[in-house]
Amino acid sequence: MDNDPHRGTRSPSDLPPGAMLEMVLVPGNHEVVGPPPPPLTEEELLATLRLFNPKPVASEISRELSKHLGKPNAIWSSELLILAALLSAEHWERMRKYRNLTPEQMREAVDKAKRQVGLP
């Protein structure tokens, strides 16, 4: 019978101070990966913002948002990503896949986002 008082612990923060975690070596060819790249480049971000903002405003917003582009766990506005789809067919497909939407869901999301920012 196993008398381990920590069995079933889900997180290291659940362990009492000084408790040890068991590490398991898994053989194989594993690649260490970092965070995924941002969904938009700085240039694409600015181009998207210019779709529905005057150039000076778009430039200012882009400058502020660009500071966070490469940071892991950056939060992106879903509407901004949907509106980036208006830049080109390649952007449409890339943002559709990024958002994990069907083509019909993407069309609906683009139409809704356009209405929200007053685009025809």
N, C-alpha and C positions, 0 to 999 in steps of 0.2 A: 504494500500500500504506500502511496506517495504522501509524505507529510509536509510537502513544500507549501508554506503559508502564502506564497506569492503566486501560485499557479492560478491562471485565469486573469492575472493583472493585464490590463489592456494598454496602459501607457506608462512610460518611465515616471511621469509625475504622480502616478498612483502608488509608487513604491515608497516605503518608509525611508528616511535618510539613512545612507550607508548601505542600502540593499544593492545587490549586484544583479546585473542582467546577464543571461546566458547568450553568448554569441555563437552562431552556427555558420560554418564555412560551407558555401554551396559551390561545388566545382562547376566549371564551365567557362565559356568565353563571354563574360559580361562587360558591357561598355558603361562607363560612368557618363551620364548625360547631365547637362545643366538645364536651366529653365528654357522653355520654347522661345523662339524669337518673337518680338512684338508683331502683332498682326498688320501693322502699318509702319512704313518708314517715315522719317521726318518730312520728306517731300510729299508723300501721299497724305499724311495728316494735314499739312498745310493746304494741299489741293482740295481735300474734302471740306475743310473749314471754309474755304473760299466759295464753295457752292452756295452757302447760305449766310455768309457774313461779309461785310465790307472788308476790303483787303487789309486795312490797318488793324481792324479787330481780329481778323483771322490770323494775322501775323503775331499779334500779341498772345492770343490763346495758344497758338502753336508753339511759341517760344516757351511758355510755361509748361505745357504738356510734354514737350520734348525732353525736359529734364528728367522725366520718369520713364521714357521709352524703353530703355534697356534694363530697368529694374525688375527683378523677379516679383511676381505677385502684383504687378501693376494692374489697376482696375481700369477697364475700358468701358466707355459708354456704348451700350448696344446700338443705340440710334446712330452714333457716329460711325460704327463699323458697318451698319446697314447702308448709310448714306455713301460710304466709300465705294459701294457697289456701283454707284452712278459714274464713277471715273472711267470704267471700261468693262468690256465683257470679261476680261481676265480678272478684274477686281470683283465683279459680280460673283463669279464662280468661286474665287478664293474666299470671299467673305461668307458665301453660302456654306462652304465646307467648314470654315472656322466656326460658324455659329451652329453647324450641324442641322441645317434646315433642308427640307425638300424644296425643289424648284417652286412649287406652288406657295409654300410657306414664305419663301424668300420674296416672291412677287408681292405677296400681301404685306410683308414687313417693310419692303421698300416703299410701297404706296402709302402706308401709314406714316412712316418716317418723313416722307416728302410733305404730306399734309401737315404734320406737326411743325415743320420749319417753313411752311408757306411756299414750297416749290411746286411748279405745275406738273 
